[in-house]
């Protein structure tokens, strides 16, 4: 298990329109660090997640820090070898270029309490949970108070771990009352039919459970599409920082 921040110098950002260019830049860095393509991309890929820390200016995203994590032992070894200069990708059809050559890499400490405990977290990247009630088209939940989070998120982590994971997960009720609209539309990629997008949710959460289950959530992320840049969590007490 390993987690890092890839941070550009103060005052410097990388701009992008579609989130998949950040994903592709990281895939390039994974491969340069020795990972095999099937380990990081595709249906059989091993678990990893990332978050882009920055902001938006109209239709343009601005990122100064990438948080990247994996619970997988072999991917963790490759993550230790990632070079910022390899987090680079250009795409002509959307006129995008990201380049983290001037970034520094900062390892993150493990915050998980021993044995049994709780973590107050926020979503560094939106939490994505598909809504299976609509059988005609792909839909995403847009309100955390309409989802039973504990089984929904623990089931996915159980599949990743190959063992039962039992976390109690609850969104901050006061935050939800003050922010009933906490959904986020993320433009994921450009398609021939237009912009492909995903709807996620952002709100503080409390995670309670065993040490090994909390640690899996910290390094693997929560929910769906984690390898596409969703579900990465951070400590609430630290906030969203560089």
C-alpha positions, 0 to 999 in steps of 0.5 A, a space after each residue: 500500500 502506498 500513497 503520494 502527492 505529485 505537486 507542482 511548484 507554488 503558483 503553477 497549475 496544469 489546465 485540462 478540459 476532460 479528466 481522462 487526460 489526467 488519467 492518461 498522463 498517470 497511465 504513461 507514468 505507471 508504464 514508465 515506472 515498470 507497471 504492465 498495461 493490464 495492471 493499471 488499465 482495463 477490466 482486470 486492472 489492479 486497484 488504484 485511485 487518484 484525485 486532481 486538486 485545484 479548481 475550475 475556471 468556466 470549462 477549464 480545469 486547473 490542477 496543481 496536485 495529483 493524489 495517487 494511491 494503491 492498496 496493491 503490493 506490486 503497484 505500490 512498488 511501481 508507484 515508488 518509482 514514478 517520475 514527475 516528468 512521465 506524468 505528461 500527455 498531449 491530445 490534439 483533438 481536444 487541444 490539451 497538454 498536461 506536464 508535471 515535469 517540474 513537480 515534486 513527489 511527496 509520500 503521504 503518511 498512513 493515518 489509519 488508527 490501530 485495531 478499530 477506529 473511525 476516520 472523518 474524511 472528505 472526498 478529494 474526488 467525487 464519489 460515484 455510485 450507479 443507480 440501478 433503479 433505472 434499467 433503460 439507461 446509465 444513471 448515477 446517484 446524486 444525493 448521499 442521503 438516498 443511498 445506504 452507503 455502508 453496504 453499497 461501498 463495503 461490497 465493492 471493497 469486499 470484491 477488491 480485497 477478496 474477503 468480507 469488508 464491513 465499514 459503517 459509512 455515514 455522510 455528515 447530516 448537518 452538511 447534507 441539510 446545509 447542502 442538499 445539492 452536493 452532486 458534481 458533473 465531471 466531464 470525463 472525455 470527448 466522444 463522437 456524440 459529445 462530452 462523456 460525463 459522470 455524476 459524483 457526490 462530494 460531502 464529508 463522511 465518517 468511516 468506522 471499522 477495522 484497521 484493515 478495512 479503513 486502510 483499504 478504503 484509504 488506499 483504494 478509494 470508495 465507490 465506482 470508477 476509482 481508477 478514472 479519478 473518483 472516490 479518493 478520500 482525504 482527512 477532513 481535519 487537513 482539508 483540501 490542501 496542496 
